[in-house]
């Protein structure tokens, strides 16, 4: 049973890292579930402090994930159309067969969303799209760093307790 939990935990970790860039997947949440599954094995002793602290970090990052892009858009004079455009553009950019689509898509989506909101003011739409894009990049980078830290903790715990797992 420990091997199944280990494999499921590792899969959650990898999906969590990819989820740090995709708005449809809760990256840090999935990575935290991977850590929790590792602690359910009999070989890794339960450390409630680590589980609790990482849960608090996950909750904080999840809340900030919604706040940062919105603040970036508002700071640069944007609307909720720009935020929705960023998320839709990201999904289209990931699915489109173009290089760096996950970077180009959010910016183009935010620009299109802002132009839908007010098609006459191109300068404001470009400025708001830039703010939304910067907020998206900051939020994604923050989630990626947390997911990589969780992955590092996962690998370290597996390595430390490898004799009981394998």
N, C-alpha and C positions, 0 to 999 in steps of 0.2 A: 504493500500500500504506500510505503514511503516513496518509492520510485514514481508512482502515479502522481502523487502530490508534488514531487520535485518537478516532473515534466510539466504538469499543469501550471505550477508557479512560474516556471521559466517561460512558458508560452504567454502567460499574462504579462510578464516583464517585457518581452519583445513587442507584443501588441501595444503595451503601454507606451513604449518609446515611439512607435509609429503614431500612436494616438496623441502624442504631444503636438503634432502638426496638423492633425485632422480634427475639425470641430465636432464630428459625429462620434468620436471615441473619447471617453474620459481617460486620458493617458495616465496622469498620476494616480487616479483611482484604481485602474487596472494593475498598475505596478504595485500599489499597496496591497491589493488582493494577492498578488504573487508572493509578496513577503509573508503575508498571513498564512498562505498555504504552506510555505516552507516551515513556519513555526508549528504547524499542525503535525509535522512528521515527528516520529519518536526520537530521531537522532539529534534534532536541534532543540536545546532546552528553551523553554518559553521565557522571554524577556519582555515583560509587560511595559517597561519603560520605553523600549525601542518601538514596540507596536503603538503605544499611545502617542509618542512624540511624532512618529511618522504619520499617524492618522491626523493629528492636528495640522501638520504641514500640508497634508493632502487636502484637507478641508479649506485651509487658508488659500492654497494655490487655486483650488476650484472656484472660490469666490472671486479672487483676483482675476481669474481668467475671463470673467464677464465684465469686470470693472475697468480693466486697463484699456481694452480696445474702445470702449465707450468714452472713457476720459480722453483718449487720444483723439478721437473723432470730434468730441465737443471742444477740446482745446483748440483745434484747428478750424472750428466753425462748421462742423458737419451735423448731419441728422441721423436718425435711426435707419434711413434708407442706405446710408453709407456702410453701416455696420452689417446690415443684411446682405448688401452687395459684396462685402468682404467675405462673408461666410459662403455665399453661393459661388463667388469667383474662386474660392479655394477648392471647393469640391469639383468644379468644372476644370480648374487648372490641374488637379491631380489626375482626373480621368482623361484629359486631353493628351494626345501623343506629342506634346511639344516639350522641348527641354526647358527645365526650370518653370514648369507650369504652376507648381505650388507656390512660387514666388510672384510670378506675373499675374496669375489669376486673381488673388485678393485685391491687388491694386486696380486692375481693370474693372473688377466687380464693384469696388467702392466708388470708382469714378462713374460707372454706369448708374449705380444707385443714386448718387448725388445729382447726376444729370436728370434722372427721372423725377427727383424731388424739385429741382429748379433748373430747367434746361437752358435758361437764358444766361445764368451767371457761371461761365466756364472757369473763371479764375477761382471762385469760391469752391466749386466742385473739385477742382484739381487740388486745392489746398486741403479740403476735407478728406479727400481720398488718400492724400499723403499721410495725414494724421491717423486715419483708420489703419492704413498699412503699417505705420510705425508701431501703433498699439498692438496690432496682430503679431508683428515680429517680436516685440518685447514679451508678450504673453507666451508665444510659442517657445521662445528661448528659455524663459523661466520654467515652463513645464518640462522642456527637454532636459534641463540641468537637474531638476528634481528626479525625473525618471532615470537618468543616468546614475545619480547618486543611489537610488534604490536598487538599480541593477548591480552596482558595485557592492553594495551591502549584501545583496543576494549571493553574488559570486563568492564574497569573502566568507559568508556563513556556510556555504556549501563546502568551500575549501577547508575551513576550520573543522567541520564535522564530517569530512568525507569518509572516515573510517566507519562511522555508523550508518551512512547512507548507501555505501556501495559494498 
